[in-house]
Amino acid sequence: MLLQKLNKNKGFTLVELMIIIAIILILAAIAVPQLIKYKESQSNNNELKVLTQDQEKVIDQEDKAPQPPKQKEVNKEKGGMNKL
């Protein structure tokens, strides 16, 4: 008799399954927008990092590039003839 009762209560009812599906859908409705926001913020952070790295590369290249001579040095190289 006890064995028959255990076999009878095996499994879930339709109502229980619908409640579980509803809970999962509610959790998904909460989680998906947060996930989208997180991905967008990470994308923006990555773009900012790339721009910062590019800016640092440009600054490094400017520091390594030869500097043009100053005006006084140019006049000295011409023999001091800056008046016509």
C-alpha positions in Angstrom: 0.0 0.0 0.0 2.8 2.4 0.9 4.6 1.4 -2.3 1.5 2.3 -4.4 1.3 5.8 -2.8 4.9 6.4 -3.7 4.4 5.4 -7.3 1.3 7.6 -7.6 3.1 10.8 -6.5 5.9 10.4 -9.0 6.5 13.5 -11.2 5.2 17.1 -11.3 1.7 18.4 -12.1 1.1 20.7 -15.0 0.5 23.6 -12.6 3.8 23.1 -10.9 5.6 23.0 -14.2 3.9 26.2 -15.3 4.9 28.0 -12.1 8.5 26.9 -12.6 8.5 28.2 -16.2 7.0 31.5 -15.0 9.7 32.0 -12.4 12.4 31.2 -15.0 10.9 33.7 -17.4 10.7 36.4 -14.7 14.3 35.9 -13.8 15.3 36.0 -17.5 13.4 39.2 -17.9 15.4 40.8 -15.1 18.8 39.4 -16.1 18.8 40.0 -19.9 18.6 43.9 -19.7 21.3 43.9 -17.1 23.5 41.7 -19.3 23.0 44.0 -22.2 24.0 47.0 -20.1 27.1 45.2 -18.9 28.2 44.3 -22.4 27.7 47.9 -23.6 29.7 49.3 -20.7 32.5 46.8 -21.3 32.5 47.7 -25.0 32.8 51.4 -24.1 35.6 50.7 -21.7 37.5 48.7 -24.3 37.1 51.5 -26.9 38.4 54.0 -24.3 41.4 51.8 -23.5 42.2 51.5 -27.3 42.0 55.3 -27.7 44.2 55.9 -24.7 46.8 53.4 -26.0 46.7 55.1 -29.4 47.1 58.5 -27.8 50.1 57.2 -25.8 51.7 55.8 -29.0 51.3 59.2 -30.7 52.8 61.0 -27.8 55.7 58.6 -27.8 56.3 59.0 -31.5 56.2 62.8 -31.1 58.8 62.6 -28.4 61.1 60.4 -30.5 60.7 62.5 -33.7 63.4 65.1 -34.4 62.5 68.5 -33.3 62.6 71.4 -35.9 65.3 73.9 -35.3 64.3 77.1 -33.4 64.2 80.4 -35.2 67.4 81.7 -33.7 69.3 78.6 -34.8 67.9 79.0 -38.3 69.2 82.6 -38.5 72.6 81.5 -37.3 72.8 78.8 -39.9 72.1 81.4 -42.6 75.0 83.5 -41.4 73.0 85.9 -39.3 71.4 87.5 -42.3 67.9 88.0 -41.1 67.7 91.6 -42.4 67.4 92.4 -46.1 
